[in-house]
Amino acid sequence: MGTRAHPADPGGVMKPGGVVGATGEGKGGPMVDGFGRRIEYLRISVTDKCNLRCVYCMPLEGLEWLKRDALLSYEEIVRIVRVMAPMGLRRVRFTGGEPLVRRDLPDLVRMVADVPGIEDLSLSTNAVLLAEHADALREAGLNRVNVSLDSLRADRVDAISRRPGSHGRIMAGLRAAEESGFTPLKINVVLMGGRNDDEIADFAEITRERPWHIRFIEVMPTTANLDLSRENYVSCAEALRRIRALGTLEPAEGPTGNGPATYYRFPGAPGTIGVITPMSHNFCDRCNRMRLTADGQLRPCLFGDLQTDLRGPLRAGEPLEPHIRETLRVKPERHLLVQGSDSGSGGLVALSQTGG
């Protein structure tokens, strides 16, 4: 089936059509992995290309792009969603690369929104192109957007993204998202010592005035960012320590679709402060997701080298559910990332290769 088997069987015995064992589920049952985690969330990468070259995500040059015929068409993506929805898929997030560099993305949003059982559609974007697409995406059925913004200073945003003029276009995209009615609006900030960690308090203060959900993320090592991962790492615990110097923080429930983040709030604040801690505090016990790459590989984890080819069986007219069940079977208990090392990344060069 194209899946590289995990060395340890995580539980359950493969039967024709699915996993039967610890969960008691068989063909047609919910998507439950060998550790009892119910999978209801799929991150779909629509392209490996991006209009930025953020220092923690992609190398400045040297990546080989997928050829056009390797990419899943929108119709093929929808066919996969239609198979997974009766298996319990409820939430879909569109990612990249930068998903808005692929033409006519609102058409895909509309098609997926029409699939029975899909309840929530969201988008992860750098917002450079969001201003011109926000209304169309909203009308197509997109519910929420997550925006990457690693600094409040124009010069730093341009330096981190390695594309001049990025800051102005990102801020325009944020304004358009608010005007189009996207809520909750999540802002993702990758923590980097010496590059943006002196702005932690500034980001936190925004939540006192605006209903934004600021999420601090620990940098995750890939082959292309090992120096950054090794030398500029800042933990979310350190970020919270600095934020608590500003005032009392209360635990908060967090916005819809909060995923792996843990949230806090200043008393009475309209926004929240979230932390995502892949390096300092593993959160894999709550994982409810899989990832579909732009070329049709179903990945049970962002990192590692486990993946199942769905493109081949799809184009050959074969049933997809057995391949999806096999991917559930080998979904690992946790990632094996090590700070400053690519030993646990499965040879991943850029986060854009698997949808981040």
WOHU-V974960 format. One record per pair of residues at least 6 apart in sequence whose ideal C-beta (glycine too) atoms are under 8 Angstrom apart, sorted by the first residue. I is the first residue (numbers start at 1). J is the second residue. D is the distance in Angstrom with one decimal. If there is no record, write none. Layout:
i=I j=J d=D
i=I j=J d=D
//
This chain:
i=1 j=308 d=5.7
i=1 j=309 d=7.4
i=1 j=313 d=7.8
i=1 j=322 d=7.0
i=1 j=323 d=4.9
i=1 j=326 d=5.0
i=2 j=307 d=7.5
i=2 j=308 d=5.2
i=2 j=309 d=3.4
i=2 j=312 d=6.8
i=2 j=323 d=7.4
i=3 j=306 d=6.6
i=3 j=307 d=6.8
i=3 j=308 d=4.2
i=3 j=323 d=7.7
i=3 j=326 d=5.3
i=3 j=327 d=6.1
i=3 j=330 d=5.8
i=4 j=305 d=5.7
i=4 j=306 d=5.5
i=4 j=307 d=7.1
i=4 j=330 d=7.9
i=5 j=330 d=5.9
i=6 j=306 d=6.3
i=6 j=330 d=4.3
i=6 j=331 d=8.0
i=6 j=332 d=5.8
i=9 j=34 d=7.3
i=9 j=329 d=7.8
i=10 j=33 d=6.8
i=10 j=34 d=3.0
i=10 j=35 d=6.0
i=10 j=329 d=7.0
i=10 j=330 d=7.1
i=10 j=331 d=6.9
i=10 j=332 d=7.3
i=10 j=333 d=6.6
i=11 j=21 d=6.1
i=11 j=22 d=4.7
i=11 j=34 d=3.7
i=11 j=35 d=6.9
i=12 j=19 d=4.2
i=12 j=20 d=6.4
i=12 j=21 d=3.1
i=12 j=22 d=5.2
i=12 j=23 d=6.8
i=12 j=34 d=5.3
i=12 j=329 d=6.5
i=13 j=19 d=7.6
i=13 j=20 d=6.2
i=13 j=21 d=4.9
i=14 j=325 d=7.8
i=14 j=326 d=7.4
i=14 j=329 d=6.2
i=15 j=26 d=6.5
i=15 j=27 d=7.9
i=16 j=27 d=7.5
i=16 j=322 d=7.6
i=17 j=26 d=6.8
i=17 j=27 d=3.4
i=17 j=28 d=7.9
i=17 j=321 d=6.6
i=17 j=322 d=6.1
i=17 j=325 d=6.8
i=18 j=25 d=6.8
i=18 j=26 d=5.2
i=18 j=27 d=4.7
i=18 j=28 d=7.8
i=18 j=29 d=6.7
i=18 j=321 d=7.3
i=18 j=322 d=7.5
i=18 j=325 d=4.3
i=19 j=25 d=6.9
i=19 j=26 d=7.9
i=19 j=32 d=7.4
i=19 j=34 d=7.1
i=19 j=325 d=5.7
i=19 j=328 d=6.1
i=19 j=329 d=5.2
i=20 j=26 d=4.9
i=21 j=34 d=7.9
i=22 j=34 d=6.7
i=22 j=36 d=6.7
i=23 j=29 d=7.6
i=23 j=32 d=4.4
i=23 j=36 d=6.5
i=25 j=32 d=5.6
i=27 j=321 d=7.1
i=27 j=325 d=7.9
i=28 j=86 d=7.2
i=28 j=87 d=7.5
i=29 j=87 d=7.6
i=30 j=38 d=5.7
i=30 j=87 d=6.7
i=30 j=88 d=4.1
i=31 j=38 d=6.8
i=31 j=39 d=4.1
i=31 j=40 d=7.1
i=31 j=84 d=7.2
i=31 j=87 d=4.9
i=31 j=88 d=4.8
i=31 j=89 d=7.1
i=31 j=324 d=7.2
i=31 j=328 d=5.7
i=32 j=38 d=5.3
i=32 j=39 d=7.1
i=32 j=328 d=7.0
i=33 j=39 d=6.4
i=33 j=300 d=7.4
i=33 j=328 d=4.9
i=33 j=329 d=7.4
i=33 j=331 d=4.2
i=34 j=328 d=7.6
i=34 j=329 d=6.2
i=34 j=331 d=6.9
i=35 j=285 d=7.9
i=35 j=331 d=7.6
i=35 j=333 d=5.6
i=37 j=285 d=7.8
i=37 j=286 d=7.7
i=37 j=287 d=5.8
i=37 j=288 d=6.2
i=37 j=331 d=7.7
i=38 j=88 d=6.7
i=38 j=288 d=6.4
i=39 j=88 d=6.9
i=39 j=89 d=7.8
i=39 j=288 d=5.8
i=39 j=289 d=6.6
i=39 j=290 d=5.8
i=39 j=328 d=6.6
i=39 j=331 d=7.8
i=40 j=88 d=5.3
i=40 j=89 d=6.0
i=40 j=90 d=4.5
i=40 j=91 d=6.1
i=40 j=288 d=5.7
i=41 j=89 d=7.6
i=41 j=90 d=7.3
i=41 j=91 d=4.4
i=41 j=92 d=7.7
i=41 j=93 d=7.3
i=41 j=259 d=7.8
i=41 j=288 d=5.1
i=41 j=289 d=4.1
i=41 j=290 d=7.7
i=42 j=81 d=7.3
i=42 j=84 d=6.4
i=42 j=89 d=5.7
i=42 j=91 d=7.4
i=42 j=92 d=5.4
i=42 j=93 d=7.5
i=42 j=289 d=6.8
i=42 j=290 d=5.8
i=42 j=291 d=7.3
i=42 j=292 d=6.1
i=43 j=92 d=7.9
i=43 j=93 d=4.8
i=43 j=95 d=5.4
i=43 j=124 d=7.9
i=43 j=289 d=6.1
i=43 j=290 d=7.6
i=43 j=291 d=4.7
i=43 j=292 d=7.2
i=43 j=355 d=5.2
i=43 j=356 d=7.9
i=44 j=77 d=6.1
i=44 j=81 d=7.9
i=44 j=92 d=6.1
i=44 j=93 d=7.0
i=44 j=94 d=5.6
i=44 j=95 d=6.8
i=44 j=291 d=7.8
i=44 j=292 d=4.8
i=44 j=355 d=7.3
i=45 j=95 d=5.0
i=45 j=96 d=5.9
i=45 j=97 d=6.8
i=45 j=99 d=7.7
i=45 j=291 d=7.0
i=45 j=292 d=6.7
i=45 j=293 d=5.2
i=45 j=294 d=4.6
i=45 j=354 d=6.8
i=45 j=355 d=3.3
i=45 j=356 d=8.0
i=46 j=77 d=7.4
i=46 j=94 d=5.9
i=46 j=95 d=7.4
i=46 j=96 d=6.3
i=46 j=97 d=7.8
i=46 j=99 d=4.9
i=46 j=102 d=4.8
i=46 j=105 d=6.8
i=46 j=108 d=6.8
i=46 j=294 d=6.0
i=47 j=66 d=7.9
i=47 j=71 d=7.1
i=47 j=96 d=5.0
i=47 j=97 d=4.5
i=47 j=98 d=7.3
i=47 j=99 d=6.5
i=47 j=101 d=6.0
i=47 j=102 d=4.5
i=47 j=294 d=5.3
i=48 j=63 d=7.7
i=48 j=65 d=6.2
i=48 j=66 d=5.2
i=48 j=96 d=7.1
i=48 j=97 d=4.9
i=48 j=293 d=7.8
i=48 j=294 d=5.2
i=48 j=295 d=7.8
i=48 j=352 d=5.6
i=48 j=353 d=5.9
i=49 j=65 d=6.0
i=49 j=96 d=7.0
i=49 j=97 d=4.7
i=49 j=98 d=7.1
i=49 j=101 d=5.4
i=49 j=102 d=7.9
i=49 j=352 d=7.7
i=50 j=57 d=7.6
i=50 j=58 d=6.3
i=50 j=96 d=5.9
i=50 j=97 d=4.3
i=50 j=98 d=4.3
i=50 j=101 d=6.8
i=50 j=126 d=7.4
i=50 j=352 d=5.4
i=51 j=98 d=5.5
i=51 j=101 d=5.6
i=51 j=126 d=7.4
i=51 j=128 d=5.6
i=51 j=129 d=7.3
i=51 j=163 d=6.9
i=52 j=58 d=7.8
i=52 j=98 d=6.9
i=52 j=126 d=5.4
i=52 j=128 d=6.8
i=52 j=161 d=4.2
i=52 j=162 d=7.1
i=52 j=163 d=5.1
i=52 j=166 d=6.2
i=53 j=59 d=7.4
i=53 j=60 d=5.2
i=53 j=161 d=6.7
i=53 j=162 d=4.2
i=53 j=163 d=6.5
i=54 j=126 d=7.7
i=54 j=148 d=7.3
i=54 j=150 d=7.3
i=54 j=160 d=5.8
i=54 j=161 d=5.3
i=54 j=162 d=7.3
i=54 j=190 d=7.8
i=55 j=160 d=5.6
i=55 j=162 d=6.9
i=55 j=192 d=7.7
i=55 j=195 d=7.8
i=55 j=225 d=6.8
i=55 j=228 d=6.0
i=56 j=160 d=8.0
i=56 j=190 d=5.2
i=56 j=192 d=6.8
i=56 j=219 d=5.1
i=56 j=220 d=7.8
i=56 j=225 d=5.2
i=56 j=228 d=5.8
i=56 j=229 d=7.9
i=56 j=351 d=7.8
i=57 j=225 d=7.6
i=57 j=350 d=6.1
i=57 j=351 d=4.7
i=57 j=352 d=6.1
i=57 j=356 d=7.1
i=58 j=224 d=6.7
i=58 j=350 d=4.3
i=58 j=351 d=7.3
i=58 j=352 d=5.4
i=59 j=224 d=4.1
i=59 j=349 d=6.7
i=59 j=350 d=6.5
i=60 j=162 d=6.1
i=63 j=349 d=6.7
i=63 j=350 d=6.0
i=63 j=352 d=7.8
i=63 j=353 d=7.8
i=66 j=294 d=6.0
i=66 j=295 d=5.3
i=70 j=294 d=8.0
i=70 j=295 d=4.6
i=70 j=311 d=7.8
i=71 j=294 d=5.4
i=71 j=295 d=6.2
i=72 j=80 d=7.7
i=72 j=292 d=7.8
i=72 j=294 d=6.7
i=72 j=295 d=6.9
i=72 j=296 d=4.9
i=72 j=311 d=6.3
i=72 j=314 d=7.9
i=74 j=104 d=7.7
i=74 j=107 d=6.3
i=74 j=108 d=4.5
i=74 j=111 d=6.3
i=75 j=111 d=7.8
i=76 j=296 d=7.2
i=76 j=311 d=7.4
i=76 j=314 d=5.8
i=76 j=315 d=7.7
i=77 j=108 d=6.5
i=77 j=112 d=7.4
i=77 j=292 d=7.4
i=78 j=108 d=7.5
i=78 j=111 d=4.7
i=78 j=112 d=6.1
i=78 j=115 d=6.8
i=79 j=314 d=6.5
i=79 j=320 d=8.0
i=80 j=292 d=6.5
i=80 j=296 d=8.0
i=80 j=310 d=6.1
i=80 j=314 d=6.9
i=80 j=320 d=6.5
i=81 j=89 d=6.7
i=81 j=92 d=6.6
i=81 j=112 d=5.5
i=81 j=115 d=5.2
i=81 j=118 d=6.8
i=82 j=115 d=5.5
i=83 j=320 d=4.7
i=83 j=321 d=6.1
i=83 j=324 d=7.0
i=84 j=324 d=6.5
i=85 j=115 d=5.3
i=85 j=116 d=6.4
i=85 j=117 d=3.8
i=85 j=118 d=5.9
i=86 j=117 d=6.6
i=87 j=321 d=7.0
i=87 j=324 d=6.9
i=89 j=117 d=6.8
i=89 j=118 d=6.9
i=90 j=117 d=6.6
i=90 j=118 d=6.6
i=90 j=119 d=4.8
i=90 j=120 d=6.7
i=91 j=118 d=7.6
i=91 j=119 d=6.6
i=91 j=120 d=4.4
i=91 j=121 d=7.8
i=91 j=122 d=7.4
i=91 j=257 d=6.7
i=92 j=112 d=5.7
i=92 j=118 d=6.0
i=92 j=120 d=7.4
i=92 j=121 d=5.4
i=92 j=122 d=7.5
i=93 j=121 d=7.7
i=93 j=122 d=4.6
i=93 j=123 d=6.9
i=93 j=124 d=6.1
i=93 j=146 d=8.0
i=94 j=105 d=6.9
i=94 j=108 d=7.2
i=94 j=109 d=7.1
i=94 j=121 d=7.5
i=94 j=122 d=7.4
i=94 j=123 d=4.9
i=94 j=124 d=7.3
i=95 j=123 d=7.9
i=95 j=124 d=4.7
i=95 j=355 d=4.1
i=95 j=356 d=5.6
i=96 j=102 d=7.6
i=96 j=124 d=7.7
i=96 j=294 d=7.7
i=96 j=352 d=6.2
i=96 j=355 d=6.9
i=96 j=356 d=7.7
i=97 j=294 d=7.3
i=97 j=352 d=4.6
i=98 j=125 d=6.5
i=98 j=126 d=5.5
i=98 j=128 d=7.2
i=98 j=129 d=7.4
i=99 j=105 d=5.9
i=99 j=123 d=6.3
i=99 j=124 d=7.2
i=99 j=125 d=6.3
i=100 j=125 d=5.8
i=100 j=128 d=7.5
i=100 j=129 d=4.0
i=100 j=130 d=6.6
i=100 j=133 d=5.8
i=101 j=129 d=7.0
i=105 j=133 d=6.9
i=105 j=137 d=7.1
i=106 j=133 d=6.8
i=106 j=136 d=4.3
i=106 j=137 d=5.4
i=106 j=139 d=7.3
i=106 j=140 d=4.1
i=106 j=142 d=7.9
i=107 j=140 d=7.4
i=109 j=121 d=6.1
i=109 j=123 d=8.0
i=109 j=137 d=6.0
i=109 j=140 d=4.0
i=109 j=141 d=5.6
i=109 j=142 d=5.1
i=110 j=140 d=4.2
i=110 j=141 d=5.9
i=112 j=118 d=6.1
i=112 j=121 d=6.3
i=112 j=141 d=7.8
i=113 j=121 d=5.8
i=113 j=140 d=6.6
i=113 j=141 d=3.1
i=113 j=142 d=7.9
i=114 j=141 d=7.9
i=120 j=143 d=5.5
i=120 j=144 d=7.4
i=120 j=256 d=7.3
i=120 j=257 d=6.4
i=121 j=141 d=5.8
i=121 j=142 d=5.1
i=121 j=143 d=5.4
i=121 j=144 d=7.8
i=122 j=142 d=7.0
i=122 j=143 d=6.0
i=122 j=144 d=4.2
i=122 j=145 d=6.7
i=122 j=146 d=6.7
i=122 j=257 d=6.2
i=123 j=137 d=6.8
i=123 j=142 d=5.8
i=123 j=144 d=7.4
i=123 j=145 d=4.9
i=123 j=146 d=7.1
i=124 j=145 d=7.7
i=124 j=146 d=4.7
i=124 j=148 d=7.5
i=124 j=188 d=7.8
i=124 j=356 d=6.6
i=125 j=145 d=6.1
i=125 j=146 d=7.2
i=125 j=147 d=6.1
i=125 j=148 d=7.4
i=125 j=173 d=7.4
i=126 j=147 d=7.2
i=126 j=148 d=5.0
i=126 j=161 d=7.4
i=126 j=166 d=7.6
i=126 j=170 d=6.6
i=127 j=145 d=7.8
i=127 j=147 d=4.6
i=127 j=148 d=7.4
i=127 j=149 d=7.5
i=127 j=169 d=7.3
i=127 j=170 d=4.6
i=127 j=172 d=8.0
i=127 j=173 d=3.1
i=127 j=174 d=6.0
i=127 j=177 d=7.2
i=128 j=166 d=6.2
i=128 j=169 d=4.6
i=128 j=170 d=6.1
i=128 j=173 d=6.6
i=129 j=169 d=7.7
i=129 j=173 d=7.2
i=130 j=145 d=7.1
i=130 j=147 d=7.4
i=130 j=172 d=7.8
i=130 j=173 d=3.2
i=130 j=174 d=7.6
i=130 j=176 d=5.7
i=130 j=177 d=6.0
i=131 j=169 d=7.2
i=131 j=172 d=4.4
i=131 j=173 d=4.9
i=131 j=175 d=7.3
i=131 j=176 d=4.1
i=132 j=176 d=8.0
i=134 j=145 d=8.0
i=134 j=173 d=7.2
i=134 j=176 d=4.0
i=134 j=177 d=5.5
i=134 j=179 d=7.3
i=134 j=180 d=4.2
i=134 j=182 d=7.2
i=135 j=176 d=7.7
i=135 j=180 d=5.3
i=137 j=145 d=7.9
i=137 j=180 d=7.5
i=138 j=180 d=4.5
i=138 j=181 d=6.2
i=138 j=182 d=6.7
i=142 j=182 d=7.5
i=143 j=182 d=7.6
i=143 j=256 d=7.9
i=144 j=182 d=6.0
i=144 j=183 d=7.1
i=144 j=184 d=6.3
i=144 j=185 d=7.7
i=144 j=186 d=7.4
i=144 j=256 d=6.8
i=144 j=257 d=6.4
i=145 j=177 d=5.3
i=145 j=182 d=4.9
i=145 j=185 d=6.6
i=145 j=186 d=7.5
i=146 j=186 d=4.4
i=146 j=187 d=7.8
i=146 j=188 d=5.8
i=147 j=170 d=7.1
i=147 j=173 d=6.8
i=147 j=174 d=6.0
i=147 j=177 d=7.0
i=147 j=185 d=7.2
i=147 j=186 d=7.1
i=147 j=187 d=5.6
i=147 j=188 d=6.9
i=148 j=188 d=5.0
i=148 j=190 d=7.6
i=149 j=157 d=7.3
i=149 j=170 d=6.0
i=149 j=174 d=7.4
i=149 j=187 d=5.2
i=149 j=188 d=7.2
i=149 j=189 d=6.5
i=150 j=156 d=7.4
i=150 j=157 d=6.6
i=150 j=160 d=5.0
i=150 j=161 d=7.9
i=150 j=189 d=5.7
i=150 j=190 d=5.5
i=150 j=192 d=7.3
i=150 j=195 d=7.7
i=150 j=196 d=5.5
i=151 j=157 d=4.9
i=151 j=160 d=6.4
i=151 j=167 d=7.9
i=151 j=195 d=7.7
i=151 j=196 d=4.8
i=151 j=199 d=6.0
i=152 j=199 d=5.8
i=152 j=202 d=5.6
i=152 j=203 d=7.0
i=153 j=167 d=7.7
i=153 j=199 d=7.4
i=154 j=167 d=3.9
i=154 j=168 d=6.9
i=155 j=167 d=8.0
i=156 j=195 d=7.0
i=156 j=196 d=6.3
i=157 j=166 d=5.4
i=157 j=167 d=3.9
i=157 j=170 d=6.6
i=158 j=164 d=5.2
i=158 j=165 d=6.8
i=158 j=166 d=5.3
i=158 j=167 d=5.9
i=159 j=195 d=7.9
i=160 j=192 d=7.6
i=160 j=195 d=6.5
i=160 j=196 d=7.3
i=174 j=185 d=7.4
i=174 j=187 d=7.9
i=177 j=185 d=5.9
i=178 j=185 d=6.5
i=183 j=211 d=7.3
i=184 j=211 d=7.3
i=184 j=213 d=5.4
i=184 j=255 d=3.4
i=184 j=256 d=6.1
i=185 j=211 d=7.2
i=185 j=212 d=5.5
i=185 j=213 d=6.9
i=186 j=212 d=7.7
i=186 j=213 d=4.6
i=186 j=215 d=5.9
i=186 j=255 d=6.8
i=186 j=274 d=7.7
i=187 j=203 d=7.6
i=187 j=206 d=8.0
i=187 j=212 d=5.5
i=187 j=213 d=6.9
i=187 j=214 d=5.1
i=187 j=215 d=6.7
i=188 j=215 d=5.3
i=188 j=217 d=5.9
i=189 j=196 d=7.1
i=189 j=203 d=5.8
i=189 j=214 d=6.4
i=189 j=215 d=6.7
i=189 j=216 d=5.3
i=189 j=217 d=6.7
i=190 j=196 d=7.9
i=190 j=217 d=5.1
i=190 j=218 d=8.0
i=190 j=219 d=5.6
i=191 j=197 d=6.0
i=191 j=200 d=7.6
i=191 j=216 d=5.5
i=191 j=217 d=6.7
i=191 j=218 d=6.0
i=191 j=219 d=6.5
i=191 j=233 d=7.8
i=191 j=234 d=4.1
i=191 j=235 d=7.7
i=191 j=236 d=7.1
i=191 j=239 d=6.1
i=192 j=219 d=6.2
i=192 j=228 d=6.6
i=192 j=232 d=4.6
i=192 j=234 d=6.8
i=193 j=231 d=7.6
i=193 j=232 d=4.4
i=193 j=233 d=6.6
i=193 j=234 d=4.8
i=194 j=232 d=5.9
i=195 j=232 d=6.3
i=197 j=234 d=4.9
i=197 j=238 d=7.9
i=197 j=239 d=7.6
i=200 j=216 d=7.1
i=200 j=239 d=5.1
i=200 j=242 d=5.1
i=200 j=243 d=6.4
i=201 j=242 d=6.0
i=201 j=243 d=6.6
i=201 j=245 d=7.7
i=201 j=246 d=5.9
i=203 j=214 d=4.9
i=203 j=216 d=7.6
i=204 j=214 d=6.6
i=204 j=243 d=4.6
i=204 j=246 d=6.3
i=204 j=266 d=7.8
i=204 j=273 d=5.5
i=205 j=246 d=7.0
i=206 j=212 d=5.7
i=206 j=214 d=6.2
i=206 j=271 d=6.7
i=207 j=213 d=7.6
i=207 j=214 d=5.7
i=207 j=265 d=7.2
i=207 j=266 d=6.5
i=207 j=269 d=5.0
i=207 j=270 d=7.2
i=207 j=271 d=3.2
i=207 j=272 d=6.1
i=207 j=273 d=5.8
i=208 j=266 d=5.5
i=208 j=269 d=4.8
i=208 j=270 d=7.8
i=208 j=271 d=7.4
i=209 j=270 d=7.5
i=209 j=271 d=7.9
i=210 j=270 d=6.5
i=210 j=271 d=5.7
i=211 j=270 d=4.2
i=211 j=271 d=5.2
i=212 j=271 d=4.6
i=213 j=254 d=7.2
i=213 j=255 d=5.1
i=213 j=263 d=7.4
i=213 j=271 d=5.9
i=213 j=272 d=4.9
i=213 j=273 d=8.0
i=213 j=274 d=6.0
i=214 j=271 d=6.7
i=214 j=272 d=7.5
i=214 j=273 d=5.5
i=214 j=274 d=6.8
i=215 j=261 d=5.4
i=215 j=273 d=7.9
i=215 j=274 d=3.8
i=215 j=275 d=7.2
i=215 j=276 d=5.9
i=216 j=236 d=5.4
i=216 j=239 d=4.8
i=216 j=273 d=7.5
i=216 j=274 d=7.1
i=216 j=275 d=5.3
i=216 j=276 d=7.1
i=217 j=236 d=7.9
i=217 j=275 d=8.0
i=217 j=276 d=4.4
i=217 j=278 d=7.7
i=218 j=233 d=7.0
i=218 j=234 d=7.4
i=218 j=235 d=6.2
i=218 j=236 d=5.8
i=218 j=276 d=6.9
i=218 j=277 d=5.7
i=218 j=278 d=5.8
i=218 j=279 d=4.5
i=218 j=280 d=6.2
i=219 j=225 d=7.0
i=219 j=228 d=6.2
i=219 j=229 d=5.5
i=219 j=232 d=6.9
i=219 j=233 d=6.0
i=219 j=234 d=7.9
i=219 j=279 d=7.7
i=220 j=229 d=7.3
i=220 j=278 d=5.4
i=220 j=279 d=6.9
i=220 j=303 d=7.7
i=220 j=337 d=6.2
i=220 j=345 d=8.0
i=220 j=351 d=7.3
i=221 j=229 d=3.8
i=221 j=230 d=7.9
i=221 j=337 d=6.1
i=221 j=338 d=7.1
i=221 j=339 d=6.4
i=221 j=340 d=6.2
i=221 j=341 d=6.2
i=221 j=342 d=5.9
i=221 j=344 d=7.8
i=221 j=345 d=6.2
i=222 j=229 d=7.9
i=222 j=342 d=6.4
i=222 j=345 d=5.3
i=222 j=348 d=5.0
i=222 j=349 d=6.1
i=222 j=350 d=6.2
i=222 j=351 d=6.2
i=223 j=342 d=4.7
i=223 j=345 d=6.8
i=223 j=347 d=6.7
i=223 j=348 d=6.6
i=223 j=349 d=4.6
i=224 j=349 d=5.1
i=224 j=350 d=5.7
i=226 j=340 d=6.0
i=226 j=341 d=7.1
i=226 j=342 d=6.2
i=229 j=339 d=6.0
i=229 j=340 d=5.1
i=230 j=339 d=6.9
i=230 j=340 d=3.2
i=233 j=279 d=7.2
i=233 j=339 d=5.8
i=233 j=340 d=7.5
i=235 j=277 d=7.5
i=235 j=279 d=7.3
i=235 j=280 d=4.6
i=236 j=275 d=3.7
i=236 j=276 d=7.1
i=236 j=277 d=4.8
i=236 j=280 d=6.3
i=236 j=281 d=7.8
i=237 j=277 d=7.9
i=237 j=280 d=6.1
i=239 j=275 d=6.7
i=240 j=249 d=7.2
i=240 j=264 d=7.3
i=240 j=273 d=7.9
i=240 j=275 d=6.4
i=243 j=249 d=6.5
i=243 j=264 d=7.8
i=243 j=273 d=6.3
i=246 j=266 d=7.7
i=247 j=266 d=5.7
i=247 j=267 d=7.8
i=248 j=266 d=7.0
i=248 j=267 d=6.0
i=249 j=264 d=4.3
i=249 j=265 d=7.0
i=249 j=266 d=6.6
i=249 j=273 d=7.1
i=250 j=264 d=6.4
i=250 j=265 d=5.3
i=250 j=266 d=7.6
i=250 j=267 d=6.0
i=251 j=263 d=7.3
i=251 j=264 d=6.1
i=251 j=265 d=7.9
i=252 j=263 d=4.2
i=252 j=264 d=5.6
i=252 j=265 d=4.0
i=252 j=272 d=4.8
i=253 j=263 d=6.8
i=254 j=261 d=6.3
i=254 j=262 d=7.8
i=254 j=263 d=3.5
i=254 j=272 d=6.0
i=254 j=274 d=6.3
i=255 j=263 d=7.9
i=255 j=272 d=6.9
i=258 j=274 d=7.1
i=259 j=276 d=7.9
i=259 j=289 d=7.8
i=260 j=276 d=5.5
i=260 j=277 d=8.0
i=260 j=278 d=7.7
i=260 j=283 d=4.4
i=260 j=286 d=6.5
i=260 j=287 d=7.7
i=261 j=274 d=3.8
i=261 j=275 d=6.5
i=261 j=276 d=5.0
i=262 j=274 d=6.6
i=262 j=275 d=5.5
i=262 j=277 d=7.6
i=263 j=272 d=4.6
i=263 j=273 d=6.8
i=263 j=274 d=4.7
i=264 j=272 d=6.6
i=264 j=273 d=4.9
i=264 j=274 d=7.6
i=264 j=275 d=7.9
i=265 j=271 d=7.6
i=265 j=272 d=4.9
i=265 j=273 d=6.9
i=266 j=273 d=7.9
i=276 j=283 d=7.7
i=277 j=283 d=6.5
i=278 j=335 d=7.1
i=278 j=337 d=6.4
i=279 j=337 d=6.4
i=279 j=339 d=5.6
i=282 j=334 d=5.5
i=282 j=335 d=7.4
i=284 j=333 d=6.6
i=284 j=334 d=3.8
i=284 j=335 d=6.2
i=285 j=334 d=7.6
i=287 j=301 d=7.8
i=287 j=331 d=7.9
i=290 j=298 d=6.0
i=290 j=299 d=6.5
i=290 j=300 d=5.5
i=290 j=327 d=6.6
i=290 j=328 d=7.9
i=290 j=331 d=7.4
i=291 j=298 d=7.4
i=291 j=299 d=4.3
i=291 j=300 d=8.0
i=291 j=301 d=7.9
i=291 j=302 d=6.4
i=291 j=354 d=5.9
i=291 j=355 d=5.1
i=292 j=298 d=5.6
i=292 j=299 d=7.6
i=292 j=310 d=7.2
i=292 j=355 d=7.6
i=293 j=299 d=6.5
i=293 j=307 d=7.4
i=293 j=353 d=7.4
i=293 j=354 d=5.7
i=293 j=355 d=6.3
i=294 j=355 d=7.6
i=295 j=311 d=6.3
i=296 j=309 d=6.6
i=296 j=310 d=4.9
i=296 j=311 d=2.8
i=296 j=312 d=7.7
i=296 j=314 d=6.8
i=297 j=307 d=4.2
i=297 j=308 d=6.8
i=297 j=309 d=6.0
i=297 j=310 d=7.1
i=297 j=311 d=7.5
i=298 j=307 d=6.4
i=298 j=308 d=4.6
i=298 j=309 d=7.9
i=298 j=310 d=5.2
i=298 j=323 d=7.1
i=298 j=324 d=6.6
i=298 j=327 d=5.0
i=299 j=306 d=6.7
i=299 j=307 d=4.6
i=299 j=308 d=8.0
i=299 j=327 d=7.8
i=299 j=354 d=5.9
i=300 j=306 d=5.5
i=300 j=307 d=7.8
i=300 j=327 d=5.3
i=300 j=328 d=7.1
i=300 j=330 d=6.4
i=300 j=331 d=3.6
i=300 j=332 d=6.8
i=301 j=331 d=6.8
i=301 j=332 d=5.7
i=301 j=335 d=5.8
i=302 j=335 d=7.0
i=302 j=351 d=7.8
i=302 j=354 d=5.9
i=302 j=355 d=7.7
i=302 j=356 d=7.3
i=303 j=335 d=4.6
i=303 j=336 d=7.3
i=303 j=337 d=6.0
i=303 j=344 d=6.0
i=303 j=345 d=5.0
i=303 j=346 d=5.7
i=303 j=348 d=6.4
i=304 j=332 d=6.5
i=304 j=335 d=6.7
i=304 j=336 d=7.0
i=304 j=344 d=7.2
i=304 j=345 d=7.6
i=304 j=346 d=4.3
i=305 j=346 d=3.8
i=305 j=347 d=6.6
i=306 j=327 d=7.7
i=306 j=330 d=5.6
i=306 j=331 d=7.6
i=306 j=332 d=6.8
i=306 j=346 d=7.8
i=307 j=327 d=7.8
i=308 j=323 d=5.2
i=308 j=324 d=7.6
i=308 j=326 d=6.1
i=308 j=327 d=4.4
i=309 j=323 d=7.6
i=310 j=320 d=6.0
i=310 j=323 d=5.9
i=310 j=324 d=7.7
i=313 j=319 d=7.5
i=313 j=320 d=6.0
i=313 j=323 d=5.7
i=314 j=320 d=6.3
i=335 j=344 d=6.2
i=336 j=343 d=7.4
i=336 j=344 d=3.6
i=337 j=344 d=4.3
i=337 j=345 d=6.7
i=338 j=344 d=5.4
i=342 j=348 d=7.4
i=348 j=354 d=6.5
//
